[in-house]
Amino acid sequence: MTVRTRLAPSPTGYIHIGNLRTALYAYLWARHNNGQFILRIEDTDRTRLVEDAVDKILQTLTDVGMRPDEWPHHDGGFWPYTQSERLDFYAPHLHRLCEEWTAYYCFCTSERLENLKKEQEELKLPPRYDWHCRHIPLEEAKERIANSEKYTIRLKVPKAETLVFNDLIRGRIEFNTSEVDDQVLLKSDGFPTYHGAIVLDDHAMNITHVMRWEEWISSMPKQILTARALGITLPEYAHLPSVLGNDGKKLSKRTGDAFVSEYLAKWYFPEALLNFLSLLGWHPKQDEEIMTMDEMIAKFEITDIHKSGAVLDPIKLDWMNGEYIKRMEIGELHTRLARYLEQYEEAFYRAVFSQKDYQFNTRIIAELQTRMKRFDEFVELTKFLYSEANIRKDLLANPKMKIESEADGLASLKFALPLLESADYSSLDALKAPILEAIATAGKKNGQVLWPLRVALSGEEFSPGAFELAYILGRDESVSRVKKVLESAK
């Protein structure tokens, strides 16, 4: 058996972070078993379609490195992959159920159904269909259809039967059909409902495993009964634990369930984002956290997915993305940062970043590599490096560094200036050694010189160290900044 999994979104929006976790598990399971991962579009809800959603969904999957094997414009032998293009496929199967008395034609108007719902609500009864059309003779139903009367097709659900279902994560689950409504399989507009379509689609496309959120467990009896009526076998199902916000409730827009594109715009590395999402419900036996895609594929087992919900912790995501930044080679990091800035910080990229040479930019990146968690921090963290520093004489005094006054700080800058002018900037170590030696020879503490020097070079209370700043800025800019502070004191 070839394992075939699918992502089957509605084109009513773009991929949210919670949906990407579902897609990731489906992708990992397919790759783990040398199978195929399919993108199918379920567009039976015609009232909420977003025009470019399908292209955006495919682009998002491609951007994070999960391009499907088959999708609406890339046939793997099961085309079409969009439900609205498969209407001729569904109708014969669903009409056949009426012939076999496992389904029936329903002629109830929307007004009647709405009134029925209101009546049931007033009586505090669960809303459900009242079987009004269930026993209409087939010939009468066909005649009414021939007379252009609008109709739907409803599944004829057994009155009281226990259905047993084995979930790959939760094990045995039982349902009683007395709690299942006579669901609509084919709507009056000729489109199948969700339940009517996915059973047929999964069977026709040889889908072997379905990953979806646990909230869909309640729909299993409808799919079991539909499949039984059609005489087909369902795929195996794994109902995934919910992804929760920090408040312990189901993930929402407020608690992090944003579009994946919003996470990429910050910029979280796609591989870090997927690594993070993989651990929201799945825990590999090796107890590792930082994993490549190949490592995740090799280790992924459905049996290692937990039943309980997992919290999407943005602090943990920042940490993980920071780990990827730390481990990345500087040249690759520069390439990715440049691509990010060009896309999301275009003005800064064109006017500032792209105007500096590669060496200058990579020195800054190397300095920030252990501290930066996301690329969207870069502009703020480096503003004093790419533009003139503020002159902050008020920061020069620092009793902890044995600098009791602004005058003491200025005196230290005068001491440091000739050292900067004659320093070797070929490496950080070459820059450091003679300056530290000169400080010691003069009988000064390192902080007495390096603190005011750092303030002069950055104009900030918090910044990289004085040597790191001087090494990045180079001789001319470092000397210029110190001179400006000294001149401001005259």
N, C-alpha and C positions, 0 to 999 in steps of 0.2 A: 504494500500500500504506500502510495506517495502522499506524504503529509501536505495538505493544502489548507492554509489559513487565509482569513480575509479581514480587511477593514471595510466596513460598509456604512459610511456616514451619509447623512442627508445633506444635500447642498444648500443648507439654510444658514450657513455661516462658515467660519474657518475653524481649523483644528485648535481646540483648547488643550491646555497642558494635561488635564485629566484624560482626555481622549488619546493623547499621544502615548501615555503610559499603556493603555489598552493596545494600541497599535504596536508598540514596542514588544510586548509579550507575544503577540501573534507573530511578529517578525522573527523574534528569537527562536520560537518553537519551530517555525518553518525552516529556518537556517540550521538549527540544531539537528534536524532530521533530513537535511539535504532536500527539502521540499520547496514549495512555492508560496509566496505571499501575494495576495490579490487585493486590488483596490476595486470595489464595486460601489456604484452610486445608487442610493435608495431615494429616489425623488418622487415618491407617490404622493407626498404632501405638496400639492401644487401651489398652495397659498403662501408659502414662506420661502420660496426659492430666492437665492442670492445669485446674481448673474455670473460672477466670476469665481464662485466658490469652488467649483471642481478644479479649475486651474490652480487656485491658491492651495487647495488641499494637496494636490500632487507636488506643487513646488515646495511646500513645507516638508513633506516626506523626503523629497530629494535633498533639500537643504540640510537635513539632519542625518543624511546617509542611509535612509531606509526606502530607497526607490523600489516600488513594487515590481514584481515579475510580469504582471498583467494589469492593465487598467483600460479605461474606455477607448484610448487611442493606441493601445498596444495589445493586440489580440494574442492570446495563448491557446486559441482553439475553442473558446467558450463565449465569443462575442454574440450579442452586445453585453456590455457590463453596466449599462444604465437601465434602470427599471422601466422608465418611460418608453424605451425603445424595445421593450419585451412584451408589450401588451398582448400581441397575438399569441404569445407563448402561454400566458397565464389563463386566458379566458377558456380555452377548451378543457383544461384540467379542472377548473372550478365549476364549469357548467356540468361536467361529467358527474361531479359529486351530487348534484341535484337529481340527475337521472338515477343514481344509485341510492338515493334517500339518506345520504350522510350529510347533506346540506339542503337548503331550500331557498326559494325565491321569496324575498320580503318586499312588500309594496308600501310599507308604512312611510308616511311623509315626515319630513323633518319637524313639522308642526305637531304631529301626533306624538312623536318621540320626545319632543320638548315638554309637552303637556304631561306625558307619562312620567318623565323625570321629576317634574314639579310635584306631581301627586305623591310620588314615592318619598320625596324629601319631606313633604308635609306629614306623612305617616311615619316618618323616621325609618324608612325601609331602605336597604341598599339599592342603589340605582342599577337596574338590569332590564333586559328586554323581557316582555311578558308573553312571548310565544304567539303573538296575535296571528302571524302568518305561517306558523310552523306546520299546520295541518292542511294548508291549501292543496288540493289535488294538483298533481303535476300538469295535467292537461289544461286545467283552468289557468294555472300560472303561465303556461306557454301562450295561451290565447291572449291573456292580458299583456304580455310582452309584445305579441304581434300587433296589438292595438296601441303600441308606443307608450305604454304605462311605465313610468320609471320604477326601477327595482334595484335591490342589492341582493347579494348571495350571502346567507348566514350559515355557519356551521351548526349542525344539529348535535349539541353536546349531550352525552348520556346523563340521565337524571342523578344517579348516585353510584359512582364507581371510584375506586381508589387507583390512582396512577402512581407508579413508582419510577423515579428518575435518579440516575447516578451522576452526580456532579463530580468532575475531576478534582475539585478542591474540597468540597463539602461532603462528599459521599452520598449516601442514600437520602433522598428527599421524597416525601409522599404528598400527594394532592388529592383532594376529593372533588369530583366533578360537580357536585351540588353547589360549589362556590364559583363555578365557571359560567360565564354568560355565553349565550349563543352569539358568538362574535361575528362581525361582518368580515367576509373574505374578499368580496368584490364590491366596490362602491358604485353608486349610481352613475358616476362619470366614466366608468369603464376601467378605472385604475384599481389594482388590488390594494388591500390594506397591508400594513407591515407584516402581520402574521400570515396573510395569504401569499405574500410574495417571497419572504425569506426562506420558507420551507422548500418551495419549488426551486428558487435560485441556488440555494446551497446544494441541493441534490443534483441539479443540472450541471453545476460547476465543480462537482466532486470535492466540495469542501469537507475536510475531515475533522477539523477542530475549530470551535468558535470561542473566542475570548470576549467577554463583555462584562459590564458592571453588575454587581450583585442585585441591583434594583430590578433587573430583568428576570429574576428567578420566578416572580409571580406570573410571568407570561409563558413559562414552560408548559403548563397543561394545555394551553391553546395550541402551541406548536406540536406537542405530542399527539393531540387528537387530530390536528390537521394532517400531519404526516401519516397517521394511521389510516385516515380516510382516503388519502391519496395512494396508499400502499407503498410508501417509500421510507427509508431509514434516515433518521436524523444524524447529523454529525455529533461528535462528543463535545460537551459544553464545559467550560471552566468559567464560573462566575467569580469575577475578581473582587477583592475587598475594596471598599470605598477609599478614595483619597480624601483626607480630612484637612480642614484648616487648623490653625493653631487654637481655635476655640473648640475643637473636638467635634465640630459639625461638618456635614458634607461640604466639600470644597465649593466655594462660590467665587464670583468675580471679586468680591471684597477680600476674600482670604487667599487669593492666589490663582484662581482658575481663569487666568487670562489666555488670550491667544498665544500660541507658541511663538508667533512672530514678535510679540512684545517681549518675550524672554530673550530672543535672539538679538533684539535691538538694544539690549543693555550692556555688553554683549556677553551672554553666556555661551561658552563653546558648545557646539552641538554634541560633541562626544561627552562633555561633562554633564550636560543636561540629561542625556540618555542614561549615563551611568547613575546619576542621582535618581532618576525616575525608576530605573530597574529595581532599586532597593526599596521602593514604596510598595511593599507587599511581598517581595521575593527576597529570600536570604540564601545565598549559596552555602553549601556545606563547608566550604573552605574558609568562611568567615572573613572574606576580603571586601574592601570597599572601593578602591580605585581599580577599575578594570577597563580594558579596551573592549571594543565591540566583539572582536574575535574571542576574547576570554569570556565575555558574557554568553556568547553563542555556545561555546564549549561547555559551560557550566549550567546552563539554564535547564531546569526541570520543573514541570508543572507541579509536581508533588512537593516542591520546596516553597510554593506560594502559600502565604498565611491566609487564614480566614478573617482575621480581625483587620480593621481599617488602619491605614498608615497616614501619618501626619506629614503634610508638605511643609517642611521647615525651611524658610528662606535663608536663615543663618547657616544651616547645613549646606544648602545649595551654594551659597557664597563661598563657604570653606572649600567645597569640592572643586568649584571653578578655579579658586585660587591655587589649589594643588596642581591643576592642569597647567596653569600659567607658570608656576614654579618649575615644572618638569620640562617645559618646552624649550627647545633650542632657540637662541636669540634671533637668528635669522628668520625662522618660521614665525616667531612671535611678532617680529617687525612686519612681516608680510600680512599677517592676519589683522594686526592693529591698523595698518594702512588701509586695508580693505574695509574695515569697520568705520574708520574715520571718514573715508570717502563717501560711504553710504549714509551714515547717520550724523556726522558732524562735518558736512561738506564745506562750510565756510572756514572752519578751523583748519581742515585738511588743505584746502587750496591756498589760503593766505599764510599759513604758519608751518604746519608739519611738512608739507611737500617742498617748502622753500629751504629747509634745513638739510644738511648732508646726512648720509646714512650713518656715519660714525657718531654724529651728535645725537641723532634720534636713538640709536641703539644703546648709547651710554645711559640715556634717560631710562629706557626700557629695562636695562639691566639693573639699574638702581631700584626701580619700582617692582621688579619681578617677584620679590618675596613679600611685598605688601599689598599689591593691587589684587582685588578679588574679581573685578569686572572691568571691561574696557570703558564702560560709561563713566568710570571714575577718573579716567586718564586726563581729560582736559582740566578738571578742577585741581588734580594733584600736581599738575605741571605748569600752571599758569605763570608762576614766577620764574620758570626756566625759559619759557618761550616769549616772554615779554619782560619789560623792565621791572625790577623789583621795587616795592615800596621802600621808602626811606623811613625806617622805624628806630629812631634814636632812643625812643622811650623803652625799647626792649634791650638796650645795650647793658644796662645795669642788671646784675644778677648776683645777689649776695651768696647764693649757694655755690657759685663759681668763683667766689672771692673778688667779685667786681662790685664795689660798693656804690659807684656812681656812674653817670653817663660819661663823665670826664675820664674815668678809669677805662671805660670801654673804648673811647676814642683813642686813648693812648695805646691800647693793645692793637688797634687797627693800624696805627702809625708804625708799630713794631712789625706787624705782619705784612705790610705793603711791599717792602723790598724783597721779602722772602717769596711772595707770590710772583714778583717781577722776574726773579732769577730761577724760579722752580722749573723742574723737568716734568712736563705734562704727558709724557709718553705712556705712563701707566699710573695707576693709583698708588702703588707702592713707591714708585720713583718720586712721586709728588710728596708723599707723607714723610719719608725718612729724614731728609735734611731739615724740614720745618720743625719736626718733633725734636730733633737734635738741637736746633737753635733755641727752642723754647727752654729745653733743659739747661743749656749752657747759660742762658740769661737768668736762671734761677726762678723761672715762672712755672705756674701750674698750667697743664694743658688747657683746662677749661677757661683760664683767664684770657687766653688768646683765641681759642677755637670758638667759644660762645659768641663773642662780638663779631667774629669773622663770619660765622654762619648766619647771624642776623643781617649783616651787611650784604651777603650774597643772596639771601632769599627774601628778606623783608618780611619774614613770617616767624611766628612764635614756634611753630612746629614744622620741621622740614628735615630732609636728609642732613647728614653731618657736613661740616665745613669742607673736609677733604673731598667728599663725594661731590659736593656742589662745585667746587673749583675744578675738579677733574672733568665734569660734564661741561661746564661753561667754557673752559679753556682759559689761557693766559689773558688775552685781551679783554674779554668780558669780565673776568674775575677782578682784574686790576681796575677796570673802569668803574665797577660797582663800589668797590672800597673807596676809591677816590671821591665818588659822588657823595658818599656818607660823610667823609672828612670835610669836603668842601661845604656841605650844608651846615656844618658847625661853625663856620667862620663868621 
